[in-house]
């Protein structure tokens, strides 16, 4: 990946990942990768800069290796499919702004979303807590689901457990309530549970407090690591608190030699780890039986919407997740491939474990088709693992069509939260601590756009139109930045869909992409570029 994109005026501070984000994304970054700039300028970032004084041409011709970059998007010179109700196939109606990006997921209860993506799980990492209002309010306003990740209750010092079961959870409630305050019927608040959350009675607490307002997500794993979640703490007393809560804390903060090393400064932090699941089970049959019992119990206490997240394990676990999620009529299955990112995964583990996203997603589509061919209703899928741009969203939706309803993005939708908070703190110093801003003043990379939120954010007045002028004082700048980034992604997706002559999400198919090399064709089942419609081409020539 190139570090500089001269056409867009984007520059990566660090080494770029395939998503276009830096491999190490900093909350205090002053710019300016493509996602950072898109959080300010919105759909303007779809086009080359300096129009009128430039021409621009693509440097991409072929791509080696198996990756999402080795898939290209097909286009057609005739037709229009999936036109929204009330539109005709006239040239006046078949324009990209008329592409409908709404989607839905669910088994018996349909959850509507304005746009086909969701956040990754934002759990007990402190960065999720600090910027939560921006993330949650931005997602609610835009109309896409957000996931509260694992361990939020367990790490909350203000939460109360009695006999090991949660009876008070202020931080969890704060996060749910922030989203529901602006929820308008599109999107969802999803709460994830791991081993510790299950032991702490999070499910029971949620159903009693919120009923069917939340979606419950069970967690098998994620793409960034193959052990439980981790956070890092720098306070000895907090580390001891977490150990007392039942977590694995490394090194052991209760050991005398560790405390001595901490006081001397040789040890400056502790890592809190979650447990891995199903350790007492040895066969797929046992896992399946245990899982069915868990779903039956959760249905019994009142949960109408349940999802599952699985990581980049091998093919056996992938097949089990699709089979079980379909059989138990779950509402969503998120499949997270290696290639995504997180706040606290062991780095070389993240670099070297698991199945790369495109391979995992290609197999998921294959396995889903096997179940469908047997007459079984397949669970709605969400693909995760290193996505940030509209073309990546389209490719993943097409690769998993017709089963994939959403694309899950983690770091990409966090960047506008950071950026907006930094801007708010710099413009309003009295708000800096409250919004966790990192800047003393606006950097030079921003000053060219202006000095007020109305000037800086292309989406400011769109948000104002939605919530009303008087309510803007309560909207974090980070939420405005999320809206602005979302507008760019949606507009870019609409353009790609219109070019493929697909005017609604359900019309997207695997025929809308092709492979640029034979290796990718072999591994994904997506035809090589010159073989797509080749038979039709020969019929035309020989007619």
C-alpha positions as CSV (number, residue, x, y, z in Angstrom):
1,X,0.0,0.0,0.0
2,X,1.2,3.5,-0.9
3,X,1.8,5.9,2.0
4,X,0.8,8.9,0.0
5,X,-2.2,9.4,-2.3
6,X,-1.5,12.5,-4.3
7,X,-4.8,12.3,-6.1
8,X,-6.8,12.7,-2.9
9,X,-4.2,14.6,-1.0
10,X,-4.2,11.9,1.7
11,X,-1.1,10.9,3.6
12,X,-0.6,8.1,6.1
13,X,1.3,9.0,9.3
14,X,2.4,5.4,9.7
15,X,2.6,2.3,7.6
16,X,-0.7,1.8,5.7
17,X,-2.7,-1.5,6.0
18,X,-4.8,-2.8,3.1
19,X,-7.8,-0.9,4.5
20,X,-5.9,2.4,3.9
21,X,-5.6,3.0,7.7
22,X,-2.3,3.2,9.4
23,X,-1.4,-0.1,11.1
24,X,-1.1,1.9,14.3
25,X,-3.9,4.5,14.5
26,X,-3.5,7.2,17.1
27,X,-6.4,9.1,18.8
28,X,-4.3,12.3,18.7
29,X,-3.4,12.0,15.0
30,X,-3.3,15.3,13.1
31,X,-3.9,13.7,9.8
32,X,-4.4,13.0,7.1
33,X,-5.3,9.5,5.8
34,X,-8.3,9.2,3.5
35,X,-10.6,8.2,6.4
36,X,-9.4,11.1,8.5
37,X,-10.0,13.6,5.6
38,X,-13.4,11.9,4.8
39,X,-14.5,12.6,8.4
40,X,-14.2,16.3,7.6
41,X,-15.0,16.7,3.9
42,X,-17.4,13.8,3.3
43,X,-18.2,12.9,-0.3
44,X,-15.8,15.5,-1.6
45,X,-13.1,12.9,-0.9
46,X,-14.6,10.6,-3.6
47,X,-13.0,12.8,-6.3
48,X,-9.4,14.0,-7.2
49,X,-8.3,17.3,-5.6
50,X,-7.7,20.6,-7.4
51,X,-10.3,20.1,-10.2
52,X,-9.7,22.4,-13.1
53,X,-6.0,22.3,-12.9
54,X,-5.3,18.6,-13.0
55,X,-6.0,15.3,-14.7
56,X,-5.8,12.0,-12.8
57,X,-5.2,8.5,-13.9
58,X,-5.2,5.1,-12.1
59,X,-1.8,3.5,-11.3
60,X,-3.5,0.1,-10.7
61,X,-3.5,-2.4,-13.5
62,X,-3.1,-5.9,-12.1
63,X,-2.9,-7.3,-8.6
64,X,-0.9,-10.4,-7.5
65,X,-1.9,-12.6,-4.6
66,X,-5.3,-13.4,-3.0
67,X,-6.9,-10.4,-1.4
68,X,-9.9,-8.1,-1.7
69,X,-7.6,-5.8,-3.8
70,X,-7.5,-8.7,-6.3
71,X,-11.3,-8.4,-6.8
72,X,-12.6,-5.7,-9.1
73,X,-16.1,-4.4,-9.6
74,X,-18.0,-5.2,-12.7
75,X,-20.0,-2.6,-14.6
76,X,-22.7,-2.9,-17.3
77,X,-23.7,-0.7,-20.2
78,X,-27.4,-1.6,-20.0
79,X,-30.2,-2.5,-17.6
80,X,-31.4,-1.5,-14.2
81,X,-32.1,-3.9,-11.4
82,X,-33.7,-3.6,-8.0
83,X,-35.2,-0.1,-8.5
84,X,-36.9,1.2,-5.4
85,X,-40.7,1.4,-5.4
86,X,-42.0,4.3,-7.4
87,X,-39.0,4.5,-9.8
88,X,-39.0,3.4,-13.5
89,X,-36.1,2.3,-15.6
90,X,-35.9,5.7,-17.3
91,X,-32.6,7.5,-17.5
92,X,-34.1,10.2,-15.3
93,X,-34.8,7.7,-12.5
94,X,-31.7,5.6,-12.8
95,X,-29.2,8.0,-11.2
96,X,-27.0,7.1,-8.3
97,X,-28.7,9.3,-5.7
98,X,-31.7,7.0,-6.2
99,X,-29.8,3.9,-5.1
100,X,-31.4,2.6,-1.9
101,X,-28.7,1.5,0.6
102,X,-31.2,0.4,3.3
103,X,-30.8,-3.1,4.5
104,X,-32.2,-5.3,7.3
105,X,-31.2,-8.4,9.2
106,X,-33.0,-10.8,11.4
107,X,-34.9,-14.1,11.6
108,X,-38.3,-13.5,13.1
109,X,-37.8,-9.8,13.9
110,X,-36.3,-7.6,11.2
111,X,-33.9,-4.9,12.3
112,X,-33.8,-2.1,9.8
113,X,-30.5,-0.2,8.9
114,X,-30.2,2.9,6.7
115,X,-26.8,1.8,5.5
116,X,-25.2,-1.7,5.2
117,X,-22.5,-1.5,7.8
118,X,-22.1,-1.7,11.6
119,X,-19.3,-1.2,14.1
120,X,-17.1,-3.8,15.5
121,X,-17.3,-4.6,19.2
122,X,-16.2,-1.6,21.3
123,X,-15.8,-3.0,24.8
124,X,-13.6,-2.6,27.8
125,X,-10.7,-0.8,26.1
126,X,-10.5,2.7,27.6
127,X,-10.5,4.3,24.2
128,X,-14.0,3.0,23.6
129,X,-15.2,4.4,26.9
130,X,-13.6,7.8,26.4
131,X,-15.2,8.4,23.0
132,X,-18.4,6.4,23.4
133,X,-20.8,9.4,23.1
134,X,-19.3,10.3,19.7
135,X,-19.5,6.7,18.5
136,X,-23.0,5.9,19.8
137,X,-24.7,9.2,18.9
138,X,-23.0,9.2,15.4
139,X,-24.2,5.7,14.8
140,X,-27.7,6.3,16.0
141,X,-28.1,9.5,13.9
142,X,-26.8,7.7,10.8
143,X,-28.9,4.7,11.4
144,X,-26.4,1.8,11.7
145,X,-25.9,-0.8,14.5
146,X,-23.2,-0.3,17.1
147,X,-21.8,-3.1,19.3
148,X,-20.9,-2.8,23.0
149,X,-18.1,-5.3,23.4
150,X,-17.2,-7.7,26.1
151,X,-16.3,-7.0,29.7
152,X,-17.8,-3.5,30.1
153,X,-19.5,-4.5,33.3
154,X,-16.5,-6.5,34.8
155,X,-14.0,-3.6,34.5
156,X,-16.4,-0.9,35.7
157,X,-15.3,0.1,39.2
158,X,-18.8,1.6,39.8
159,X,-20.6,-1.6,38.9
160,X,-21.9,-3.8,41.7
161,X,-22.0,-7.6,41.9
162,X,-23.8,-9.6,44.5
163,X,-22.9,-13.3,44.8
164,X,-21.1,-12.9,41.5
165,X,-24.2,-11.5,39.6
166,X,-24.5,-8.0,38.4
167,X,-27.0,-5.7,40.1
168,X,-25.7,-2.3,39.1
169,X,-23.9,-1.4,35.8
170,X,-23.6,2.4,35.4
171,X,-21.1,2.2,32.5
172,X,-23.1,-0.3,30.5
173,X,-26.3,1.7,31.0
174,X,-24.5,4.9,30.0
175,X,-23.5,3.3,26.7
176,X,-26.9,1.9,25.9
177,X,-28.8,5.0,26.9
178,X,-26.5,7.3,24.8
179,X,-27.5,5.3,21.7
180,X,-31.2,4.9,22.5
181,X,-31.5,8.7,23.1
182,X,-31.1,9.3,19.3
183,X,-32.3,6.0,18.0
184,X,-35.1,6.5,15.4
185,X,-36.0,3.0,14.4
186,X,-32.9,2.3,12.2
187,X,-29.9,0.5,13.5
188,X,-29.5,-1.4,16.8
189,X,-27.6,-1.4,20.0
190,X,-25.9,-4.8,20.3
191,X,-24.4,-6.0,23.6
192,X,-21.7,-8.7,23.5
193,X,-21.1,-11.4,26.1
194,X,-18.0,-13.5,26.7
195,X,-17.3,-16.0,29.5
196,X,-17.0,-13.5,32.3
197,X,-20.1,-11.6,31.2
198,X,-22.1,-14.8,31.2
199,X,-20.9,-15.6,34.7
200,X,-21.7,-12.1,35.9
201,X,-25.3,-12.4,34.7
202,X,-25.2,-9.7,32.0
203,X,-27.9,-11.3,29.9
204,X,-30.3,-11.4,32.8
205,X,-29.5,-7.9,33.8
206,X,-30.1,-6.6,30.2
207,X,-33.5,-8.4,29.7
208,X,-34.8,-7.1,33.0
209,X,-33.6,-3.5,32.4
210,X,-34.1,-3.1,28.6
211,X,-36.2,-5.9,27.3
212,X,-36.2,-6.2,23.5
213,X,-34.5,-2.8,23.0
214,X,-31.1,-4.5,22.8
215,X,-29.7,-7.3,20.6
216,X,-27.6,-9.9,22.6
217,X,-24.4,-11.1,20.9
218,X,-22.6,-14.2,22.0
219,X,-18.9,-14.2,21.3
220,X,-16.8,-17.1,20.0
221,X,-13.9,-15.0,18.9
222,X,-12.5,-12.3,16.7
223,X,-10.0,-11.9,13.9
224,X,-7.4,-9.9,15.7
225,X,-6.4,-12.6,18.3
226,X,-7.1,-16.2,19.2
227,X,-7.4,-15.7,23.0
228,X,-9.8,-13.6,25.1
229,X,-9.9,-9.9,25.2
230,X,-7.2,-7.8,26.8
231,X,-6.7,-4.4,28.2
232,X,-3.7,-2.7,29.8
233,X,-3.9,-0.9,33.1
234,X,-1.2,1.3,34.8
235,X,-2.6,1.4,38.3
236,X,-1.7,-1.3,40.8
237,X,-4.9,-0.9,42.8
238,X,-7.0,-1.2,39.7
239,X,-5.1,-4.3,38.7
240,X,-5.8,-5.9,42.1
241,X,-9.5,-4.9,41.6
242,X,-9.6,-6.7,38.3
243,X,-8.0,-9.8,39.8
244,X,-10.6,-9.8,42.5
245,X,-13.3,-9.6,39.9
246,X,-12.0,-13.0,38.6
247,X,-9.9,-11.9,35.6
248,X,-6.5,-13.2,34.6
249,X,-4.1,-10.3,35.3
250,X,-0.5,-10.5,34.0
251,X,1.9,-10.2,35.8
252,X,0.1,-11.2,39.0
253,X,-0.4,-7.9,40.9
254,X,-0.8,-9.7,44.2
255,X,2.7,-11.2,44.1
256,X,5.1,-9.4,46.4
257,X,8.0,-9.4,43.8
258,X,5.6,-7.9,41.1
259,X,4.6,-5.2,43.5
260,X,8.2,-4.4,44.3
261,X,9.0,-4.2,40.6
262,X,6.1,-1.9,40.0
263,X,7.1,0.4,42.8
264,X,10.7,0.4,41.4
265,X,9.4,1.3,38.0
266,X,10.6,-1.9,36.3
267,X,6.9,-2.9,35.7
268,X,4.7,0.0,34.6
269,X,1.5,-1.8,33.5
270,X,-0.6,-4.9,33.8
271,X,-2.5,-6.8,31.1
272,X,-6.0,-8.0,32.0
273,X,-7.1,-11.1,30.0
274,X,-10.5,-12.8,29.5
275,X,-11.0,-16.5,29.4
276,X,-11.4,-18.6,26.3
277,X,-14.6,-20.6,26.0
278,X,-15.6,-24.2,25.6
279,X,-12.5,-25.5,27.3
280,X,-14.3,-28.5,28.8
281,X,-15.6,-29.6,25.4
282,X,-13.6,-31.8,23.0
283,X,-15.8,-32.4,19.9
284,X,-18.0,-30.3,17.6
285,X,-21.0,-32.3,18.7
286,X,-20.5,-31.2,22.3
287,X,-20.1,-27.6,21.3
288,X,-23.3,-27.8,19.2
289,X,-25.2,-29.3,22.1
290,X,-24.0,-26.6,24.6
291,X,-24.7,-23.8,22.1
292,X,-28.3,-25.0,21.5
293,X,-28.9,-25.1,25.2
294,X,-27.5,-21.6,25.6
295,X,-29.8,-20.2,22.9
296,X,-32.8,-22.1,24.3
297,X,-32.1,-20.5,27.8
298,X,-31.7,-17.0,26.3
299,X,-35.0,-17.4,24.4
300,X,-36.6,-18.6,27.5
301,X,-35.8,-15.5,29.5
302,X,-37.1,-13.2,26.8
303,X,-34.5,-12.4,24.2
304,X,-36.1,-12.0,20.7
305,X,-32.9,-11.0,18.9
306,X,-29.6,-12.8,19.3
307,X,-26.5,-12.7,17.2
308,X,-23.1,-14.5,17.2
309,X,-19.6,-13.3,16.5
310,X,-16.9,-15.7,15.4
311,X,-13.3,-15.2,14.6
312,X,-10.8,-16.4,12.0
313,X,-10.7,-20.0,13.1
314,X,-10.5,-22.8,10.6
315,X,-13.1,-24.3,8.4
316,X,-14.6,-26.5,11.1
317,X,-15.5,-23.6,13.4
318,X,-16.8,-21.6,10.4
319,X,-19.1,-24.4,9.4
320,X,-20.3,-24.9,13.0
321,X,-21.1,-21.2,13.4
322,X,-23.1,-21.0,10.1
323,X,-24.9,-24.2,10.8
324,X,-25.8,-23.5,14.4
325,X,-26.7,-19.8,13.8
326,X,-29.0,-20.9,11.0
327,X,-30.5,-23.9,12.9
328,X,-31.2,-21.8,16.0
329,X,-32.6,-18.9,14.0
330,X,-30.2,-16.3,15.1
331,X,-30.6,-12.8,13.7
332,X,-27.0,-12.2,12.6
333,X,-23.7,-14.0,12.4
334,X,-20.6,-11.7,12.2
335,X,-17.5,-13.5,10.7
336,X,-14.3,-11.7,11.5
337,X,-11.3,-12.5,9.4
338,X,-7.6,-11.9,10.2
339,X,-6.6,-8.5,8.9
340,X,-8.7,-6.3,11.2
341,X,-7.4,-4.5,14.2
342,X,-7.9,-3.8,17.9
343,X,-6.5,-1.9,20.8
344,X,-4.7,-4.6,22.7
345,X,-3.9,-7.8,20.8
346,X,-0.5,-9.3,21.0
347,X,1.1,-7.9,17.9
348,X,2.7,-11.0,16.4
349,X,-0.4,-13.0,17.2
350,X,-2.4,-10.4,15.1
351,X,0.2,-10.7,12.3
352,X,0.4,-14.4,12.1
353,X,-2.7,-16.2,13.4
354,X,-5.9,-17.2,11.6
355,X,-7.6,-17.2,8.2
356,X,-7.2,-14.0,6.1
357,X,-10.5,-12.2,5.6
358,X,-11.1,-12.9,2.0
359,X,-10.5,-16.6,2.3
360,X,-12.7,-16.9,5.4
361,X,-15.5,-14.9,3.7
362,X,-15.3,-16.9,0.5
363,X,-15.7,-20.1,2.4
364,X,-18.5,-18.6,4.4
365,X,-20.4,-17.9,1.1
366,X,-19.7,-21.4,-0.1
367,X,-20.9,-23.0,3.1
368,X,-24.0,-20.8,3.2
369,X,-24.9,-21.9,-0.3
370,X,-24.6,-25.6,0.7
371,X,-27.2,-25.0,3.5
372,X,-29.5,-23.1,1.1
373,X,-29.3,-25.8,-1.5
374,X,-30.6,-28.2,1.2
375,X,-33.6,-26.0,1.7
376,X,-32.4,-24.5,5.0
377,X,-32.9,-20.8,5.7
378,X,-29.4,-19.3,6.1
379,X,-28.7,-16.8,8.9
380,X,-28.0,-13.3,7.8
381,X,-24.2,-12.6,7.7
382,X,-21.9,-9.7,8.5
383,X,-18.3,-9.7,7.2
384,X,-15.6,-8.1,9.2
385,X,-11.8,-7.8,9.0
386,X,-10.0,-4.8,7.6
387,X,-12.6,-2.7,5.8
388,X,-12.7,1.1,5.6
389,X,-13.7,2.2,2.1
390,X,-16.8,2.1,-0.1
391,X,-15.2,-0.2,-2.7
392,X,-14.3,-2.7,0.0
393,X,-17.8,-2.6,1.3
394,X,-19.2,-3.4,-2.1
395,X,-16.8,-6.2,-2.8
396,X,-17.5,-7.9,0.5
397,X,-21.3,-7.6,0.1
398,X,-21.0,-9.1,-3.4
399,X,-18.7,-11.9,-2.4
400,X,-21.2,-13.0,0.3
401,X,-24.3,-12.3,-1.7
402,X,-27.2,-12.9,-1.1
403,X,-26.5,-13.8,2.5
404,X,-24.3,-10.9,3.6
405,X,-26.5,-8.0,4.8
406,X,-23.9,-5.8,6.6
407,X,-20.1,-5.1,6.6
408,X,-18.6,-4.7,10.1
409,X,-15.9,-2.0,10.5
410,X,-14.0,-1.3,13.7
411,X,-11.1,1.2,13.4
412,X,-12.5,3.1,10.4
413,X,-15.6,4.4,12.3
414,X,-13.6,5.2,15.4
415,X,-11.3,7.7,13.6
416,X,-14.0,10.3,13.2
417,X,-14.8,10.0,16.9
418,X,-11.2,10.8,17.8
419,X,-10.9,13.6,15.2
420,X,-14.2,15.3,16.1
421,X,-13.3,15.2,19.8
422,X,-9.9,16.7,19.2
423,X,-11.5,19.5,17.1
424,X,-14.1,20.2,19.8
425,X,-11.5,20.4,22.5
426,X,-9.3,22.7,20.5
427,X,-12.2,25.1,19.6
428,X,-13.8,24.9,23.0
429,X,-11.0,24.5,25.6
430,X,-13.5,24.3,28.4
431,X,-14.9,21.1,26.7
432,X,-11.4,19.5,26.1
433,X,-11.4,17.2,29.2
434,X,-15.1,16.2,28.8
435,X,-14.6,15.1,25.2
436,X,-11.1,13.7,25.7
437,X,-9.6,16.1,23.2
438,X,-5.8,15.8,22.6
439,X,-5.1,19.1,20.8
440,X,-4.3,22.5,22.3
441,X,-5.1,24.2,19.0
442,X,-6.2,23.3,15.5
443,X,-3.3,22.0,13.5
444,X,-2.3,23.4,10.1
445,X,-3.8,20.3,8.4
446,X,-7.2,21.6,9.5
447,X,-7.0,25.4,9.3
448,X,-7.4,25.4,5.6
449,X,-11.0,24.3,6.1
450,X,-11.9,26.9,8.7
451,X,-12.0,27.5,12.5
452,X,-15.7,26.6,13.3
453,X,-17.5,23.3,13.2
454,X,-19.9,24.8,10.6
455,X,-16.9,25.4,8.3
456,X,-14.9,22.3,9.1
457,X,-17.5,19.5,8.8
458,X,-19.2,19.1,5.4
459,X,-22.0,17.2,7.2
460,X,-22.7,19.8,10.0
461,X,-25.9,21.2,8.5
462,X,-27.2,17.8,7.6
463,X,-27.0,16.8,11.2
464,X,-28.6,20.1,12.2
465,X,-31.5,19.4,9.9
466,X,-32.0,16.1,11.5
467,X,-31.9,17.1,15.2
468,X,-32.8,20.8,15.0
469,X,-30.7,23.9,15.5
470,X,-31.2,24.1,19.3
471,X,-30.2,20.4,19.8
472,X,-26.8,20.8,18.1
473,X,-25.3,22.0,21.4
474,X,-25.7,18.4,22.7
475,X,-24.2,16.7,19.6
476,X,-20.5,15.8,20.0
477,X,-18.3,16.9,17.1
478,X,-17.2,13.3,16.9
479,X,-20.7,12.3,16.1
480,X,-20.9,15.0,13.3
481,X,-17.6,13.6,12.0
482,X,-19.1,10.0,11.9
483,X,-22.1,11.4,10.0
484,X,-19.7,13.1,7.5
485,X,-17.6,9.9,7.0
486,X,-20.8,7.9,6.6
487,X,-22.1,10.3,3.9
488,X,-18.9,9.7,1.9
489,X,-19.1,5.9,2.2
490,X,-22.8,5.8,1.3
491,X,-22.4,8.1,-1.7
492,X,-19.4,6.1,-2.9
493,X,-21.4,2.9,-2.5
494,X,-24.3,4.4,-4.4
495,X,-22.1,5.3,-7.3
496,X,-20.6,1.8,-7.4
497,X,-24.0,0.2,-7.2
498,X,-25.4,2.4,-10.0
499,X,-22.4,1.5,-12.2
500,X,-23.2,-2.1,-11.6
501,X,-26.9,-1.2,-12.4
502,X,-28.0,-2.4,-9.0
503,X,-30.3,0.1,-7.3
504,X,-31.0,-1.8,-4.0
505,X,-29.0,-4.0,-1.7
506,X,-30.9,-7.1,-2.5
507,X,-29.9,-6.8,-6.2
508,X,-26.2,-7.1,-5.5
509,X,-24.8,-10.5,-6.6
510,X,-21.5,-12.3,-7.0
511,X,-21.6,-11.5,-10.7
512,X,-20.9,-7.9,-9.8
513,X,-17.2,-8.7,-9.1
514,X,-14.5,-10.5,-10.9
515,X,-11.0,-11.8,-10.0
516,X,-8.0,-10.1,-11.5
517,X,-5.7,-13.2,-11.1
518,X,-6.2,-16.9,-11.4
519,X,-5.2,-17.6,-7.8
520,X,-8.0,-15.4,-6.5
521,X,-10.4,-17.0,-8.9
522,X,-9.5,-20.5,-7.5
523,X,-9.8,-19.5,-3.8
524,X,-13.0,-17.4,-4.0
525,X,-15.0,-19.0,-6.8
526,X,-15.3,-15.6,-8.4
527,X,-14.6,-15.9,-12.1
528,X,-11.5,-14.4,-13.8
529,X,-12.1,-11.0,-15.3
530,X,-12.0,-12.1,-19.0
531,X,-14.2,-15.1,-18.5
532,X,-17.1,-13.2,-17.0
533,X,-19.8,-12.9,-19.8
534,X,-17.3,-14.3,-22.3
535,X,-19.8,-16.8,-23.5
536,X,-22.3,-14.0,-24.2
537,X,-19.5,-12.1,-26.0
538,X,-18.8,-15.0,-28.3
539,X,-22.5,-15.4,-29.1
540,X,-22.6,-11.8,-30.1
541,X,-19.6,-12.1,-32.3
542,X,-20.9,-15.4,-34.0
543,X,-24.5,-14.3,-34.4
